[in-house]
Amino acid sequence: MILRTPSRALRAASVVFAAAIILALTFSAGANASGGTISAWGYNQYDAIGNGTTSTSGCYCVDSPVPVTGISNATQVAGGEYNGLAVLSDGTVKDWGYNYYGELGDGTTTESSVPVQVKGLSNVVAVAGGAYHSLALLANGTVMAWGYNGYGQLGTGSASGPEECSGYPCSRVPLPVAGISNAVAVAAGYSHSYALLADGTVMAWGYNYYGQTGDGKGSLEGCDCVPHPVAVPGVTGAISIAGGEYSGIALLADGTVKDWGYNYYGQAGNGTNSESSGTCYCTGPTIVSNLSGATSVGAGAEFNLAGLSNGNVMAWGSNRYGQLATGSTSGPETCSSYSCSRLPIQVGSLANVRSVSAYGYGAAALLTDGTGRGWGYGGYGELGYGSPLETKTTPVSVAGVTGASAIGTGEYNGYALIGPAQTLNVSLAGAGAGSVRGREVSCPPRCSASYPQSQVAILTAASGEFAGFSGACSGTGTCQARMDSNQSVTATFGIPKGTAITSAKINKKQKTASFSFSAPGAITGFECMLVRPKAKKKPKKEHGKHSRITLKGSGKQKKPKFAACGGPKTYKHLKPGDYIFRVRALDILGHDATPAVSKFKVKASKKKHHHKKHHSS
């Protein structure tokens, strides 16, 4: 199906989109944890800037960041082809810009130069924008979609309807994506969609001519699509995802990266390019070569990139617009008549990078100081550095952006979320085995991540012996930690472990003993036991030839038992003697196999001697 093309020809190359991943930088919590503002820059003929203006001449753009109107409580930002989206701290979504296919989700096809409310959405924790469709992840793990549906990118099971927008199949309001109930992240490509599930697998649906679902062969008949979610084969342990023009990319918990889909320009990063591998010119999921320690990923039209834990950035694929930031648009290799690199190469002059994102023919990076950098194609202000508008083969500063906690990219636009972010730390407790997964978390080994302030982080536990969350979350269900401040979550697997006596106070005069105790994890209670061992009696000998030894009080002693107790536990009216105090923690699966122990002694009071005084006469 042929889409309506905007009246102005944007460039000779194919129209493309790369869904943004959300980037985060840790700041100290503010007094009012309510999200942040959004700044926007880039192409504005179709109102993607969201500041109430439409650019009608020159570059049809805003070449440096300006505030998006009326948004002060955003927790996430993303971009589509000609529109922007924001999740607000109350769990609703606002959208602005192009609306020919209902991609604003407000029930109309009317363009808007200021943000409008997406209808029927609440409890949203993340959004993603495709070319002409959008996705929203809800706190309960389900996914909603709206906009153009000609390739089944709404995931309804059909590439038609449910209604028409300007003569094309669409939905003007959000609809549920069929069969997804435990997602922790979403991403979108040009006309395809992805959901990252809590178990580290990835679901894909929509346009599949170039193998966007990871099947390695593409759908070359009918609608060239898969209109319902299917699992991307061979991808496990993923903690972040992104969608390119005709491809997908996943960051794995071990710091490696997998790519799939279109590989005509070497964007698979495995040393090959698919010039003659069949009609789809694509590959199934493959590990990107010579790449480790990745912490974020971005997918563009013809290239991909990864931010590393050491603050550097690696990129691979096409370099015809300087996307690889080598200082030129040539080399180091040639893929399908264009300069490229089939293997990752380091993006020069970049350091202290927190996260990366990508748009069609360019890239953006968030630095640890809250500023932004951009490189690649910049003819419509996408790089945000001001004029002159031109391709940049080395990173340039995004003008005026400071204190950013996230940077998002649309096809021709950049967006910065200005405001603090918070850190979520995950720890494990108990005597069992298990793992916790969420967006950018897979504990072990990755047990910490940062999120824009007020964003909701979703965590799920993977184990049959899960005993529950504690800390920022409680219970055995999905953890939803709202990041109004730095948060800590402990997941307990198996029975408790590590019961400790934190204080012991023995008052010998009052003959009392008081104990405080604790244990890590999802503890449901404690059990205590106080034992006073019987003193050993010396044997008593009888006189006579056949004397025998007798023991006084040789009756059986009752075996002491644990009993429920709260802390602190106090014992009163103790008799003189030696004592042993034991305490063990409980959870829903059982009790600590190794109780904490404290031994103490209560001494008998010394008798006071009274002396009579003699008075001389």
Disulfide bonds with the S-S distance in Angstrom:
Cys59-Cys61 1.76
Cys165-Cys170 1.82
Cys223-Cys225 1.60
Cys280-Cys282 1.87
Cys335-Cys340 1.87
Cys443-Cys447 2.01
Cys473-Cys479 1.99
Cys528-Cys565 1.98
